[in-house]
Amino acid sequence: MTGRLSPPILRLVVCGNADRGDDGAALAAAATLLPALPPALSAKLEVRRCLDLRIEDLLDMPDGVHVVIIDAIVGPRPGTVISMPLGELCDRPAFTPRSSHQLPIDLVVGLAGIIRERPVEGSFVGLAGDRFGYGTPLTRAVRSALPDFRSAITSELERLAAAPMGSDALGRGAKA
């Protein structure tokens, strides 16, 4: 008899391009973070990778699923980790995710919520980069900040795994 897995309650959207220097920060973090997650958390997780965040990446999220979007960002000092609830992105944050090439992230999340007829609930975690040219490696600032980035991602996954859908718990613990 084969056991059935319960459906995921978290979606991790890993954005970026490893060929574009610091744009690969989320990919580097996810590659080392995912194997180290506790099995109880891994069992609740669905992972999606995308070069750039699109509305389609958020439209098919079932009820009861939170999302954590991770990406490289520009704006803050390189190596800075930013974490915030998606609902706060509409306030035009002082950073820009690198992988929002089609539309700014606040519009992607907002339009997905309008089309879904319910908000996209979850968090954004970003790591500020410096160089994004083709063929460049991760900068020293990004490499040095990867442990903090992984820790922030893990904290958001754990917090959202415990948060009931639609609760005010989604706004707690955000830091910038």
SULSULMO-V79019 format. One record per backbone hydrogen bond with DSSP energy under -1.0 kcal/mol. NH is the residue of the N-H (numbers start at 1). CO is the residue of the C=O. If there is no record, write none. Layout:
nh->NH co->CO
nh->NH co->CO
This chain:
nh->9 co->44
nh->10 co->44
nh->11 co->66
nh->12 co->46
nh->13 co->68
nh->14 co->48
nh->15 co->70
nh->16 co->50
nh->20 co->17
nh->21 co->136
nh->22 co->131
nh->23 co->20
nh->24 co->21
nh->25 co->22
nh->28 co->24
nh->29 co->25
nh->30 co->26
nh->31 co->27
nh->32 co->28
nh->33 co->29
nh->34 co->30
nh->36 co->33
nh->37 co->34
nh->42 co->38
nh->43 co->39
nh->44 co->41
nh->45 co->42
nh->46 co->10
nh->48 co->12
nh->50 co->14
nh->53 co->99
nh->57 co->54
nh->58 co->55
nh->59 co->55
nh->61 co->58
nh->65 co->62
nh->66 co->9
nh->67 co->121
nh->68 co->11
nh->69 co->123
nh->70 co->13
nh->71 co->125
nh->73 co->127
nh->74 co->96
nh->79 co->128
nh->80 co->77
nh->82 co->126
nh->83 co->175
nh->84 co->124
nh->86 co->122
nh->88 co->85
nh->89 co->86
nh->91 co->88
nh->92 co->89
nh->96 co->74
nh->98 co->72
nh->100 co->97
nh->108 co->104
nh->109 co->105
nh->110 co->106
nh->111 co->107
nh->112 co->108
nh->113 co->109
nh->114 co->110
nh->115 co->111
nh->116 co->112
nh->117 co->113
nh->118 co->113
nh->123 co->67
nh->124 co->84
nh->125 co->69
nh->126 co->82
nh->127 co->71
nh->128 co->80
nh->129 co->73
nh->135 co->19
nh->136 co->133
nh->143 co->139
nh->144 co->140
nh->145 co->141
nh->149 co->145
nh->150 co->146
nh->151 co->147
nh->152 co->148
nh->153 co->149
nh->154 co->150
nh->155 co->151
nh->156 co->152
nh->157 co->153
nh->158 co->154
nh->159 co->155
nh->160 co->156
nh->161 co->157
nh->162 co->158
nh->167 co->164
nh->170 co->167
nh->171 co->168
nh->175 co->83
